[in-house]
């Protein structure tokens, strides 16, 4: 099992993912373990929660939208 710290980053497409991975490679630590796992949005949506509940900070309303 891998887990000490888990970080996630959402990118829009494969070229954006490549840019982020290249930046990680340029700034990698001299020691330790850094892994990248790329998954699709559909795969992410099928994640199963074993303990706890999904908490979303996404605002799903147009209440404060201002069109100029």
C-alpha positions in Angstrom: 0.0 0.0 0.0 1.3 3.5 -0.9 0.3 6.4 1.3 2.2 8.8 3.4 0.8 12.0 1.8 -1.6 12.1 -1.1 -1.9 15.1 -3.3 -4.2 15.6 -6.3 -4.3 17.9 -9.2 -7.1 18.3 -11.8 -6.0 19.0 -15.3 -8.1 19.5 -18.4 -6.3 17.3 -20.9 -3.2 15.1 -21.6 -1.0 18.0 -22.6 -1.7 19.8 -19.3 -1.0 16.6 -17.5 2.3 16.3 -19.3 3.2 19.8 -18.3 2.5 19.1 -14.7 4.5 15.9 -14.7 7.4 17.5 -16.4 7.4 20.2 -13.7 7.3 17.5 -11.0 10.3 15.8 -12.6 12.3 19.1 -12.7 11.6 19.8 -9.0 11.8 16.2 -7.6 13.4 15.6 -4.3 16.7 13.8 -4.1 15.3 11.1 -1.9 11.9 9.6 -1.3 9.2 8.3 -3.5 7.0 10.4 -5.9 4.4 8.6 -8.0 1.9 9.8 -10.5 -1.4 8.1 -11.3 -3.5 9.5 -14.1 -7.1 8.6 -14.2 -10.1 9.9 -16.2 -12.9 11.9 -14.7 -15.2 8.9 -15.1 -12.8 6.7 -13.2 -12.6 9.3 -10.4 -16.4 9.6 -10.3 -16.5 5.8 -9.6 -14.3 6.1 -6.4 -15.7 4.1 -3.5 -15.8 5.6 0.0 -15.1 3.0 2.6 -15.1 5.3 5.7 -16.5 8.8 5.9 -18.6 10.7 3.5 -17.9 12.6 0.3 -17.7 16.3 1.0 -17.9 18.7 -2.0 -17.0 22.3 -1.9 -18.3 22.9 -5.4 -20.9 25.6 -5.6 -23.6 24.3 -7.8 -25.6 27.5 -8.3 -25.7 30.5 -10.5 -27.0 32.7 -7.7 -23.9 35.0 -7.6 -23.1 35.0 -11.4 -22.7 38.5 -12.8 -22.8 38.9 -16.6 -21.1 42.0 -17.8 
